Amino acid sequence: MPRRADLALAFVVGVPLLSLSVVMAVLSVPGVRAALLVGACLVAHAALAYRREVWAFFLVATAFAVQAAVTGLFLMLPSVAVFPIAVYSCTVYGRRFPPLAAGLAGAGAAAYRFAHDPSVTAAHLGPDPWLLLGLLASMVMATWGFGLYRRTQLAYVALLEEQAEASAARATLAERARIAREMHDVVAHALAVIVAQARGGRFAPERAAEVLATVEETGRRALTEMRGLVGVLRTDTAPLAPSPGLADLSALLSAASVAGPVETGTAGSIGPAAELVAYRVVQEALTNTLKHAGPAATAAVHVDWTPDALVVTVTDDGASCGTADGQGNGLAGMRERMSAVGGTLEAGPREEGGFAVVARLPYRKESM
């Protein structure tokens, strides 16, 4: 944690530097002045434990202003190393410009105090006050520059983390939308098949056993797919069954009492995601046929492997207007799915009557 790190830094820096500073102050400065120096050093090292706060920097600056006033800088205590640390920390975690302003003002005040201290001028101590001013100002500027650089780094990292969180949120919403579409396809198709079979069973009692078997198989398949979709939302679930694809079209058409599919051409590679989309497009098209084309309508599915793409065509000869359910999850959902895998979808009435849905899925480019 940051607080523990700051406490550790204050301890590691304080033990050796504060000990040396106390010894030097007691031996070099008599009486009350030594006590003031020791107290100032203690305050500076204690404030280092809160180095991320702006007030801690000004506390450190005040402590070393006391040192400059007491000694005139003829004596530089080791604890003065705390000041650049405070400038750096305040620049990184606090405010940018106060450390620079206070540091430069302190450098000017220290150089002035050094130039006018009687003990310094009497002993002819160096360096030149202007050289001292330049040295202290350079140290302040360098420390402030490093702090500004680190502040920029932390801001960039925070921005990346924020973008990662936003991306994760968008991915979560996209996954929820995907699961909602899958649930719509599964439930709508299964219920449409069950309703159609039940409606046909009323007019053909002798086929009751066959109708009930189809209803049972459709319900079982829908239940299995729904369990798989819900399982995505749990982390402790067992491995999920593979998503349906082109190989499952025969079972889908059989449940909807549709012959086929009719397949032409040489099969290419479109990938599992595109196969799932093709399966869902056929499923949704058949669902719309069962719901909107009328009880006497028939449907046909044609799978054509052209030289550059898979073209799946679902046609019916009913009176369908091609609309999906009232929630807009039919044709719009198909187009969203196709767009996600780079495909296109066309849907509309046929000249000879009925409705047609044509999905085009380009082949996946194999990596070299």
C-alpha atoms as one frame of an Amber mdcrd trajectory, in Angstrom:
protein
   0.000   0.000   0.000   1.227   3.606  -0.638   1.073   4.571   3.047   3.245
   1.649   4.089   5.725   2.434   1.315   5.960   6.048   2.509   6.488   4.958
   6.101   9.222   2.565   4.992  10.904   5.332   2.979  10.761   7.738   5.940
  12.316   5.100   8.180  15.074   4.096   5.752  16.006   7.714   5.010  15.479
   8.977   8.544  17.578   6.545  10.565  21.001   7.335   9.056  20.431  10.959
   8.004  18.670  12.085  11.155  21.306  10.460  13.386  24.149  12.220  11.567
  22.265  15.517  11.542  21.659  15.382  15.296  25.342  14.664  16.017  26.514
  17.478  13.705  24.028  19.976  15.140  24.939  19.216  18.765  28.679  19.409
  18.099  28.638  22.456  15.817  25.919  24.759  17.151  25.591  25.626  20.824
  22.519  25.630  23.045  19.101  26.642  21.809  20.155  26.808  18.161  21.131
  23.115  18.259  17.720  22.258  19.723  16.000  24.225  16.946  18.007  22.375
  14.286  17.267  18.970  15.779  13.554  19.809  16.063  13.438  21.012  12.446
  15.094  17.816  11.234  12.673  15.671  13.230   9.691  17.511  11.717  11.070
  17.151   8.175  11.666  13.405   8.510   8.239  12.870  10.098   6.560  14.794
   7.259   8.302  12.502   4.773   5.924   9.737   5.869   3.099  11.849   4.354
   5.033  12.933   1.308   2.035  12.596  -1.055   0.210  15.442   0.724   0.753
  19.089  -0.200   0.893  20.174   3.444   3.752  17.742   4.076   5.869  19.516
   1.458   5.323  22.927   3.046   6.159  21.431   6.435   9.458  20.173   5.060
  10.120  23.548   3.403   9.442  25.337   6.709  11.796  22.986   8.561  14.666
  23.795   6.221  13.860  27.499   6.309  14.543  27.199  10.035  17.898  25.572
   9.273  18.857  28.368   6.865  17.865  30.988   9.436  19.806  29.330  12.264
  23.020  28.380  10.469  23.201  30.759   7.543  24.125  27.627   5.585  27.644
  27.521   6.864  26.577  24.096   8.086  24.704  21.735   5.725  23.057  18.931
   7.677  22.565  15.549   5.945  18.801  15.807   6.532  18.633  18.453   3.814
  18.312  15.516   1.376  14.667  15.273   2.474  13.842  18.535   0.656  14.358
  17.280  -2.944  12.355  14.165  -2.056   9.534  16.405  -0.851   9.673  18.529
  -4.042   9.507  15.397  -6.203   6.670  13.806  -4.199   4.502  16.932  -4.110
   4.952  17.390  -7.869   3.964  13.781  -8.577   1.073  13.284  -6.164   0.020
  16.783  -5.139   0.138  20.004  -7.113   2.579  20.816  -9.880   3.603  24.449
  -9.442   3.708  25.154  -5.687   6.827  22.946  -5.195   8.623  24.774  -8.008
   7.683  28.216  -6.719   8.541  27.374  -3.112  11.787  25.686  -4.135  13.013
  28.619  -6.237  11.987  31.096  -3.532  13.822  29.008  -0.970  16.925  28.883
  -3.155  16.908  32.679  -3.431  16.351  33.119   0.305  19.118  30.660   1.158
  21.595  32.372  -1.189  20.730  35.786   0.286  21.074  34.465   3.836  24.425
  32.905   2.954  25.748  36.138   1.452  24.776  38.243   4.486  25.567  35.879
   7.348  28.300  37.460   9.533  29.952  34.133  10.362  30.176  33.230   6.682
  31.636  36.580   5.577  34.062  36.666   8.522  35.418  33.222   7.679  35.477
  33.966   3.933  33.568  30.764   3.209  32.712  29.835  -0.365  31.119  29.400
  -2.764  30.064  32.651  -4.368  26.400  33.433  -3.480  25.433  33.562  -7.153
  26.999  30.167  -7.717  25.121  28.846  -4.704  21.874  30.305  -6.054  22.432
  28.637  -9.432  23.293  25.303  -7.808  20.217  25.280  -5.542  17.895  26.452
  -8.342  19.260  23.750 -10.665  18.624  21.075  -8.052  15.059  22.321  -7.562
  14.401  22.425 -11.327  15.862  18.948 -11.893  13.853  17.417  -9.056  10.696
  19.174 -10.209  11.294  17.974 -13.782  11.626  14.340 -12.673   8.448  14.702
 -10.637   6.576  16.168 -13.590   7.727  13.310 -15.792   6.560  10.743 -13.232
   3.229  12.552 -12.865   2.717  12.301 -16.619   3.527   8.594 -16.519   0.993
   7.949 -13.764  -1.659   9.955 -15.619  -1.034   7.879 -18.749  -1.299   4.626
 -16.795  -4.531   5.833 -15.194  -5.892   6.687 -18.648  -5.003   3.217 -19.938
  -6.707   1.611 -16.944  -9.801   3.736 -17.527  -9.858   2.762 -21.187  -9.424
  -0.903 -20.240 -12.368  -0.666 -17.845 -14.472   1.025 -20.525 -13.497  -1.670
 -23.042 -14.390  -4.383 -20.535 -17.762  -2.731 -19.951 -18.400  -2.525 -23.689
 -17.381  -6.167 -24.090 -19.780  -7.129 -21.294 -22.633  -5.267 -22.976 -21.776
  -6.827 -26.322 -21.728 -10.293 -24.760 -25.082  -9.668 -23.107 -26.511  -8.540
 -26.450 -25.081 -11.654 -28.114 -26.632 -13.930 -25.482 -29.955 -12.084 -25.841
 -29.909 -12.685 -29.606 -29.037 -16.334 -29.093 -31.856 -16.748 -26.567 -34.281
 -15.077 -28.965 -33.293 -17.384 -31.798 -33.519 -20.523 -29.687 -36.807 -19.723
 -27.943 -38.578 -18.154 -30.928 -37.714 -21.011 -33.261 -38.572 -23.731 -30.758
 -41.931 -22.183 -29.898 -42.737 -21.571 -33.559 -42.040 -25.228 -34.380 -44.032
 -26.454 -31.386 -47.016 -24.240 -32.284 -46.905 -25.346 -35.925 -46.721 -29.027
 -34.967 -49.535 -28.660 -32.440 -51.669 -26.875 -35.025 -51.028 -29.645 -37.553
 -51.743 -32.339 -34.961 -55.241 -31.017 -34.427 -56.097 -31.726 -38.056 -54.282
 -35.077 -38.239 -55.015 -37.033 -35.047 -53.508 -40.188 -36.557 -50.075 -38.441
 -36.504 -50.344 -37.520 -32.842 -47.419 -39.728 -31.809 -45.163 -38.289 -34.520
 -46.189 -34.738 -33.670 -45.541 -35.249 -29.961 -42.153 -36.782 -30.711 -41.194
 -33.734 -32.817 -42.410 -31.390 -30.084 -40.426 -33.337 -27.492 -37.228 -33.311
 -29.572 -37.575 -29.603 -30.378 -38.126 -28.740 -26.724 -35.184 -30.891 -25.617
 -32.863 -29.304 -28.171 -33.975 -25.790 -27.195 -33.494 -26.619 -23.521 -29.972
 -27.870 -24.188 -29.025 -24.721 -26.088 -30.524 -22.497 -23.395 -28.542 -24.293
 -20.713 -25.407 -23.708 -22.738 -26.159 -19.989 -23.059 -26.971 -19.578 -19.376
 -23.823 -21.536 -18.535 -21.752 -18.753 -20.095 -22.858 -16.536 -17.214 -21.420
 -18.908 -14.597 -17.734 -19.449 -13.891 -18.160 -22.802 -12.181 -19.892 -24.519
 -15.069 -18.631 -27.562 -16.925 -17.237 -27.204 -20.465 -19.988 -26.100 -22.828
 -21.195 -28.027 -25.833 -19.965 -26.720 -29.193 -22.116 -24.095 -30.916 -24.373
 -25.341 -33.712 -23.106 -25.035 -37.267 -23.823 -26.105 -40.832 -23.657 -29.775
 -39.872 -26.718 -29.245 -37.652 -28.914 -27.784 -40.395 -30.447 -31.143 -41.241
 -31.774 -31.617 -37.703 -33.045 -28.034 -37.653 -34.935 -28.452 -40.931 -36.289
 -31.819 -39.911 -37.798 -30.341 -36.745 -39.460 -27.630 -38.849 -40.734 -30.203
 -41.390 -38.560 -28.727 -44.138 -36.710 -30.910 -46.615 -33.046 -30.398 -47.310
 -30.902 -28.504 -47.218 -29.962 -28.553 -50.904 -26.189 -28.129 -51.104 -24.124
 -27.286 -54.197 -20.480 -26.453 -54.850 -17.302 -27.396 -52.991 -17.264 -26.527
 -49.319 -14.796 -23.846 -48.182 -13.694 -22.544 -44.788 -15.787 -19.820 -43.143
 -14.904 -20.508 -39.503 -17.044 -21.606 -36.518 -18.359 -18.093 -35.803 -19.642
 -17.705 -39.359 -21.133 -21.203 -39.274 -23.067 -20.268 -36.135 -24.313 -17.115
 -37.864 -25.410 -19.121 -40.913 -27.242 -21.567 -38.670 -28.993 -18.738 -36.791
 -29.999 -17.000 -40.030 -31.648 -20.183 -41.312 -33.286 -20.694 -37.927 -34.665
 -17.154 -37.824 -35.859 -17.311 -41.441 -37.734 -20.559 -40.778 -39.192 -19.074
 -37.601 -40.517 -16.120 -39.590 -41.963 -18.525 -42.155 -43.794 -20.487 -39.462
 -45.075 -17.310 -37.834 -45.978 -15.136 -40.828 -46.238 -17.191 -44.039 -49.427
 -19.025 -43.204 -50.168 -22.670 -42.345 -49.985 -23.922 -45.932 -46.614 -22.371
 -46.747 -43.559 -24.472 -47.501 -39.925 -23.458 -47.201 -36.665 -24.495 -48.862
 -33.029 -23.984 -47.914 -30.222 -23.852 -50.472 -26.549 -23.878 -49.425 -24.330
 -22.806 -52.333 -20.523 -22.893 -51.999 -19.534 -20.336 -54.631 -15.866 -19.677
 -55.572 -15.472 -16.844 -53.042 -18.276 -17.153 -50.491 -20.971 -19.317 -48.969
 -24.455 -18.230 -50.040 -27.357 -19.510 -47.944 -30.839 -18.918 -49.365 -34.078
 -19.543 -47.470 -37.283 -19.156 -49.467 -40.969 -19.769 -48.814 -44.102 -19.617
 -50.932 -46.404 -18.158 -48.330 -47.934 -14.755 -47.736 -45.200 -13.559 -45.393
 -44.474  -9.875 -45.259 -40.999 -10.654 -43.996 -41.354  -8.828 -40.711 -39.914
 -10.206 -37.533 -41.526 -10.033 -34.144 -42.710  -6.738 -32.740 -39.485  -6.202
 -30.805 -37.388  -5.904 -33.950 -35.251  -8.958 -33.273 -35.802 -10.644 -36.653
 -34.255  -9.255 -39.834 -32.385  -6.574 -37.887 -30.813  -9.261 -35.720 -29.818
 -11.257 -38.814 -28.093  -8.243 -40.353 -26.231  -7.522 -37.110 -24.953 -11.086
 -36.999 -23.876 -11.035 -40.629 -22.104  -7.710 -40.227 -20.175  -9.042 -37.218
 -18.550 -11.779 -39.348 -18.092  -9.696 -42.502 -21.132 -11.033 -44.329 -24.159
  -9.432 -45.948 -27.851 -10.219 -45.913 -30.658  -9.437 -48.332 -34.304 -10.105
 -47.582 -37.526  -9.266 -49.352 -40.582 -10.556 -51.209 -40.131 -12.789 -54.251
 -41.656 -11.935 -57.625 -43.321 -15.341 -57.820 -44.714 -14.949 -54.294 -43.402
 -15.657 -50.849 -40.294 -14.325 -49.203 -36.560 -14.899 -49.595 -33.592 -14.415
 -47.278 -30.133 -14.534 -48.889 -27.038 -14.556 -46.661 -23.545 -14.249 -48.134
 -20.551 -15.245 -45.989 -17.066 -14.755 -47.511 -14.499 -17.482 -46.988 -11.996
 -17.025 -44.181  -8.514 -16.076 -45.364  -5.993 -18.586 -44.057  -2.861 -17.089
 -42.460   0.381 -17.774 -44.340
